[in-house]
Amino acid sequence: MSKEITSREQDYSQWYNDIVVKADLADHSAVRGCMVIKPYGFALWENMRDVLDRMFKDTGHVNAYFPLFVPKSLFEAEEKNAEGFAKECAIVTHYRLKTDPDNKGKLIVDPEAKLEEELVVRPTSEAIIWNTYKGWIQSHRDLPILVNQWANVVRWEMRTRLFLRTAEFLWQEGHTAHATKDEAIEETRQMLNVYSTFVEEYMALPVIRGVKTPGERFAGAEDTYCIEALMQDGKALQAGTSHFLGQNFAKAFDVKFANRENQLEYVWATSWGVSTRLIGALVMAHSDDEGLVLPPRLAPLQVVIVPIYKGDEQKALIDAKAGEIVADLKRLGVRVKYDNNDNNRPGWKFAEYEKKGVPVRLALGARDLEKNMVEIARRDTREKQTISLEGIAQHVDSLLLDIQHAMFRKAKAYQEEHITPANSMEEFVKLLDEKGGFIAAHWDGTDETEQAIKEKTKATIRCIPLDNPQEEGVCILTGKPSTQRVLFARAY
């Protein structure tokens, strides 16, 4: 285990924080609850963003940008949404500072520069976007609108953790407008499938696709669809949400369109989003006590080549061979680095790239060159082998794919081992405390019971899985009839 990183067994929370900081993903900032995303962490986010952006565009969506500030009156127009975010809002009330007349070195808010209307720093953009859509939509010919925004949002969290919960974070938010209810529901489900495909095929993380209970829905939604993932400590993490908003926002902002019969109707809406929280999921789902373990498809750096030499003559020979390998790998689209920096020894480099989760490492020494061999190490299993340099680029390319699939299989096996049925409250609590993971249990369908279980156990209903099998049973808390099990878990 790395001396810099606390072990998972000793303190899982500290282990997570250590990896985020020591692997150069992010750092704390001078602003309470906000983070600095460092270049390596931002490169990881860029890879995620680029894949998702392509997937959005492949499904017909386009990007736009809307203001950071939302007039409070617009925010209040959709009451459920405003109520849902009220406790997390940051508010701008003034627009100028001035020098304190009693203390020349100090700046104070100029009381004469008070805004006519206070501005909410966006916690989400439905209000400003639907107010805008009112001017864009008059006829069925203007529909559908399929818009996505890459942006930052602010939610004034009291208890923060890098990537998982910060006062400001980066995300994308899709906001679509449709002529029919069925089309909007189809869009909501389509985007849930986009998210689940991304998380499983790129993040190598299996998810449960489901719908939230009324008590856990997005404020202002008629239905919230979600993907739920499981972390190594047995806690769940909501990895993405897609909301069917019905006509709630259209009615709040009076967004109507003339249908094909020239009758006025309210527009149907969806919204959907994922955020930099996915980086936190990536860390917690795959990493080990030595540092990050990154899936090759998203790793900023997929392969690193480290030379081992004595003297300039050996270095020149290794440089030449490494250059050939780099060129061959780049032709295959592999993100590769040849680290010939002589400021650090090979052993330090091995530990550093292991900590940063680089999927494949090649160690190339003078003796290896003589034998036409190279040492190759994979980060996920930490296995090493010495193989021929012939066809090395193709071998590495194939190995990256194998690592990607192996990481998914490992995470899938963990998920399957941690979905456990419980038939009584006693069994439910025991499983939560001793095993964790998803607990499949009957629930009577009421908000009261859901809240009572949460207060007793700190476990919430993560979702009702899509295509959930129907099964007669009784609620674990009240004994009332139930027709299906739902998935409970303690969560981030």
Secondary structure as the mmCIF struct_conf table of DSSP 4:
data_model
#
loop_
_struct_conf.conf_type_id
_struct_conf.id
_struct_conf.beg_label_comp_id
_struct_conf.beg_label_asym_id
_struct_conf.beg_label_seq_id
_struct_conf.end_label_comp_id
_struct_conf.end_label_asym_id
_struct_conf.end_label_seq_id
TURN_TY1_P TURN_TY1_P1 LYS A 3 GLU A 4
BEND BEND1 ILE A 5 ILE A 5
TURN_TY1_P TURN_TY1_P2 ARG A 8 GLN A 10
HELX_RH_AL_P HELX_RH_AL_P1 TYR A 12 LYS A 22
TURN_TY1_P TURN_TY1_P3 ALA A 23 ASP A 24
BEND BEND2 LEU A 25 LEU A 25
STRN STRN1 ALA A 26 HIS A 28
BEND BEND3 ALA A 30 VAL A 31
TURN_TY1_P TURN_TY1_P4 ARG A 32 GLY A 33
STRN STRN2 MET A 35 ILE A 37
HELX_LH_PP_P HELX_LH_PP_P1 LYS A 38 LYS A 38
HELX_RH_AL_P HELX_RH_AL_P2 PRO A 39 ASP A 58
TURN_TY1_P TURN_TY1_P5 THR A 59 GLY A 60
STRN STRN3 VAL A 62 ASN A 63
BEND BEND4 LEU A 68 LEU A 68
STRN STRN4 PHE A 69 PRO A 71
HELX_RH_AL_P HELX_RH_AL_P3 LYS A 72 ALA A 77
BEND BEND5 GLU A 78 GLU A 78
HELX_RH_AL_P HELX_RH_AL_P4 GLU A 79 PHE A 85
HELX_RH_3T_P HELX_RH_3T_P1 ALA A 86 GLU A 88
STRN STRN5 ALA A 90 HIS A 94
STRN STRN6 LEU A 97 ASP A 100
TURN_TY1_P TURN_TY1_P6 PRO A 101 ASP A 102
STRN STRN7 ASN A 103 VAL A 109
HELX_RH_3T_P HELX_RH_3T_P2 PRO A 111 ALA A 113
STRN STRN8 LYS A 114 VAL A 121
HELX_LH_PP_P HELX_LH_PP_P2 ARG A 122 ARG A 122
BEND BEND6 PRO A 123 PRO A 123
HELX_RH_AL_P HELX_RH_AL_P5 GLU A 126 TRP A 136
BEND BEND7 GLN A 138 GLN A 138
STRN STRN9 SER A 139 SER A 139
HELX_RH_3T_P HELX_RH_3T_P3 HIS A 140 ASP A 142
STRN STRN10 ILE A 145 VAL A 154
BEND BEND8 MET A 158 ARG A 159
STRN STRN11 ARG A 161 ARG A 161
TURN_TY1_P TURN_TY1_P7 LEU A 162 LEU A 164
STRN STRN12 ARG A 165 ARG A 165
BEND BEND9 ALA A 167 ALA A 167
STRN STRN13 GLU A 168 HIS A 178
BEND BEND10 ALA A 179 THR A 180
HELX_RH_AL_P HELX_RH_AL_P6 LYS A 181 GLU A 201
TURN_TY1_P TURN_TY1_P8 TYR A 202 TYR A 202
BEND BEND11 MET A 203 MET A 203
STRN STRN14 ILE A 208 VAL A 211
HELX_RH_3T_P HELX_RH_3T_P4 PRO A 214 GLU A 216
BEND BEND12 ARG A 217 ARG A 217
HELX_LH_PP_P HELX_LH_PP_P3 PHE A 218 PHE A 218
TURN_TY1_P TURN_TY1_P9 ALA A 219 GLY A 220
BEND BEND13 GLU A 222 GLU A 222
STRN STRN15 ASP A 223 LEU A 230
TURN_TY1_P TURN_TY1_P10 GLN A 232 ASP A 233
BEND BEND14 GLY A 234 GLY A 234
STRN STRN16 ALA A 236 GLY A 246
TURN_TY1_P TURN_TY1_P11 GLN A 247 GLN A 247
HELX_RH_AL_P HELX_RH_AL_P7 ASN A 248 ALA A 252
TURN_TY1_P TURN_TY1_P12 PHE A 253 ASP A 254
STRN STRN17 LYS A 256 ALA A 258
TURN_TY1_P TURN_TY1_P13 ARG A 260 GLU A 261
BEND BEND15 ASN A 262 ASN A 262
STRN STRN18 LEU A 264 TYR A 266
HELX_LH_PP_P HELX_LH_PP_P4 VAL A 267 VAL A 267
STRN STRN19 TRP A 268 SER A 275
TURN_TY1_P TURN_TY1_P14 THR A 276 THR A 276
HELX_RH_AL_P HELX_RH_AL_P8 ARG A 277 HIS A 286
STRN STRN20 ASP A 288 ASP A 288
TURN_TY1_P TURN_TY1_P15 ASP A 289 GLU A 290
STRN STRN21 GLY A 291 GLY A 291
TURN_TY1_P TURN_TY1_P16 PRO A 296 LEU A 298
BEND BEND16 PRO A 300 PRO A 300
BEND BEND17 GLN A 302 GLN A 302
STRN STRN22 VAL A 303 ILE A 308
BEND BEND18 LYS A 310 LYS A 310
HELX_RH_AL_P HELX_RH_AL_P9 GLY A 311 ARG A 331
TURN_TY1_P TURN_TY1_P17 LEU A 332 GLY A 333
STRN STRN23 VAL A 336 TYR A 338
TURN_TY1_P TURN_TY1_P18 ASP A 342 ASN A 343
BEND BEND19 ASN A 344 ASN A 344
HELX_RH_AL_P HELX_RH_AL_P10 PRO A 346 LYS A 355
TURN_TY1_P TURN_TY1_P19 LYS A 356 GLY A 357
BEND BEND20 PRO A 359 PRO A 359
STRN STRN24 VAL A 360 GLY A 365
HELX_RH_AL_P HELX_RH_AL_P11 ALA A 366 LYS A 371
TURN_TY1_P TURN_TY1_P20 ASN A 372 ASN A 372
STRN STRN25 MET A 373 ARG A 378
TURN_TY1_P TURN_TY1_P21 ARG A 379 THR A 381
STRN STRN26 LYS A 384 SER A 388
BEND BEND21 LEU A 389 LEU A 389
TURN_TY1_P TURN_TY1_P22 GLU A 390 GLY A 391
HELX_RH_AL_P HELX_RH_AL_P12 ILE A 392 GLU A 417
TURN_TY1_P TURN_TY1_P23 HIS A 418 HIS A 418
STRN STRN27 ILE A 419 PRO A 421
BEND BEND22 SER A 424 SER A 424
HELX_RH_AL_P HELX_RH_AL_P13 MET A 425 GLU A 434
TURN_TY1_P TURN_TY1_P24 LYS A 435 LYS A 435
BEND BEND23 GLY A 437 GLY A 437
STRN STRN28 PHE A 438 HIS A 442
BEND BEND24 GLY A 445 GLY A 445
HELX_RH_AL_P HELX_RH_AL_P14 ASP A 447 THR A 457
BEND BEND25 LYS A 458 LYS A 458
STRN STRN29 THR A 460 PRO A 465
TURN_TY1_P TURN_TY1_P25 LEU A 466 ASP A 467
HELX_LH_PP_P HELX_LH_PP_P5 ASN A 468 GLN A 470
STRN STRN30 GLY A 473 VAL A 474
TURN_TY1_P TURN_TY1_P26 ILE A 476 THR A 478
STRN STRN31 PRO A 481 SER A 482
BEND BEND26 THR A 483 GLN A 484
STRN STRN32 ARG A 485 ALA A 489
STRN STRN33 ALA A 491 ALA A 491
#
